[in-house]
Amino acid sequence: MQRKLSSFEIYVIVSELQNIIGNSIDKIYQISRNELLIRIKNIQMKQKESIYIRNGEFLCITKKDFQIPQKPSTFAMTLRKYLVNGRIREISQYEFDRIIKIKISKKEGDYTLVIEFFSDGNIILVNPEGKIILPLIKQRWAHRSIRGKENYEPPPAQINPFELTKEKFSELIKKSETDIVRTLAVNGNLSGPIAEEICARANVDKTIKIEKIDEKTISKLYNTLINFLEIFKINKFSPVFVKKDSEIINVLPFQFQSYNDVTFEKTESFTRSLERFTDIKKEEKKKDSKTTKLIERLNRQLLQQKEAIEELTKNIEVKKFEGDLVYLNYQDCEKILNEIKEILELKEKKEEIKKINEKEIVKKFNPTENLLLVNLKDMQGKIFEIKLNFRKTVSNNAEKAYNDSKKLRNKLNGAEKSLKNTKEQIKQVKIKEQEEKEQEVFVPKREKLVWFERFRWFISSAGNIVIGGKDIKTNEVVVKKYLKENDRYAHADIQGAPSIIIKSKGVKDEKIEISEKTLNEACIFAASFSKAWKQFAEAQAYWVLPDQVSKTPQSGEFVPKGAFIIRGKRNYYSCKLELAIGLIKIDDVNKIMCGPISAVKSLTDRYIIIQPGEIKKIDIAHKLAKAFGESVDKVDRVLPPGGTTIVETVGLDLR
């Protein structure tokens, strides 16, 4: 089985690793992308052993020999530079999280090796000042960044089961909407196996839904958890191998009641026994798509917004209630404020301040801290602690509370609008995700691309290949590599346009004369794929001979990358920005072609005609992908840069 550590297992490991404190670091090797080996000199055992770390999964003590790379990695070399011959001074778990910190003493101070086992994991070297020297993986989240020269910031603290009161335990269970085992595992930060063990020990069905759980069951689960945690508090571990059909399938810090049809075999050390899992390689995680990651990010944003709205709603009522309380206790508040006003005018205030603090209404008064806390009663006589500004009147204090409530109300309105927008974004992204999944059934096996498909391209009505640059780099390539003697060069008369090459040959490398119509089509293509598409309905473009195109500037001129100097006469066309997109065949393989209308019409009877407009590029891509039975990405690649409007549809159903 693939092994990943829970917070409880890290608790056990840290407890067992205390016996290597005082040992020194001998050698460090990065034996693979995700595996680190730290050789240590064990003073007590008078032998060398190793701390083996598999990033994001587990850590163990081992005496095994591993194949060492001939050339050390940069990460290994950096760790050696700062840690070799250092002495292990402290090993700890951070905040009952899946983080182990190993402090290593050198003359210049204590370096810390932080090993994170959550998410994709990480191994981070931190200097004595708390700044990151080098991480195994550079990472960035909204709340922290793991990069060199930045302060190491741990992740937000998780729920610590050891600090759970019965009330808090009951609350986290009741607010869940899933079954009990997942609630304990996620909301209670217990992990799956521990949550199952708590259910087994409490004799509670792990699949029971939260709405069916009563107070008696909650109490039983809480008491079971407390008894279970006591084993960890007193470090009463009896590590065992878990065997099924004589094969070791796991190692536990002690026997679990949740395991069925297995046998247990005692072992000396939990941490050393994890060595058995070093041969089981980490499976490559399937990378989430950009859409999936976006949905995850938006869901996190949605959760934060809900929490913010909940907090704002609560604070709005609190502030309004504070204002009401001040007015309800107007006379008492006015009396104490007047007394304080008189005291502040005295030279010797110490005794008078003491008397104020002895009054029943006063919780605390300290003028040097600008602090006045008073105990005010509501209509039922219940006492609430309220902070007053003793330099203002009763009315001013009440009005401030009401104004604060109004400000928070405005913030709440903004937060609710943001929440609504986020929900709409999630809805739209999910629609897009579903459409992408639906499109997958249409995606054919990846065909071999024709050489000109790496550029902008179309086949003219006469059969000539016409290609253009997609960016600065490909602009250079199309001219330098593909502009030959009998070809022609075209360009829109505007900055931010591709270089277009009209080849004097066809798809099968046959010679084809370049006609006036083909030159006109190439100019339309050049103008349509320029910045003009987003700004105008018409634009000018021109064509020239190959020897008129140069990269060599005159004295004092500068030619940026991707641009060329045109010398001599330019042959201009006024071009209407209008294109057609259709499905054509090249060597019996379907290709999506976007080009001048006359060129597309000559090769297919299924196409649409577009002009600059307000319809988003991706929306057109989705419609055409469905109509043509091709991938969205394939269609998106050939579309012009900007919004469009559909002028005419021929032979296609875009509903």
Secondary structure, 3 states (H helix, E strand, C coil): CCCCCCHHHHHHHHHHHHHHCCCEEEEEEEEECCEEEEEEEECCCCEEEEEEEECCCEEEEECCCCCCCCCCCHHHHHHHHHHCCCEEEEEEECCCCCEEEEEEEECCEEEEEEEECCCCCEEEEECCCCEEEEECCCEECCCCEECCCCECCCCCCCCCHHHCCHHHHHHHHHCCCCEHHHHHHHHCCCCHHHHHHHHHHHCCCCCCEHHHCCHHHHHHHHHHHHHHHHHHHCCCCCCEEEEECCEEEEEECCCCCCCCCCEEEECCCHHHHHHHHCCCCCCCCCCCCHHHHHHHHHHHHHHHHHHHHHHHHHHHHHHHHHHHHHHHCHHHHHHHHHHHHHHHCCCCCHHHHHHHHCCCCEEEEEHHHCEEEEEEECCCCCEEEEECCCCCCHHHHHHHHHHHHHHHHHHHHHHHHHHHHHHHHHHHHHHHHHHHHHHHCCCCCCCCCCHHHHCEEEECCCCCEEEECCCHHHHHHHHHHHCCCCCEEEEECCCCCCCEEECCECCCCCECCCCHHHHHHHHHHHHHCCHHHHCCCEEEEEEECHHHEECCCCCCCCCCCCCCEECCCCEEEEEECCEEEEEEEECCEEEEEEECHHHHHCCCCCEEEEEEEEECHHHHHHHHHHHHCCCHHHHHHHCCCCCEEEEEEECCCCC
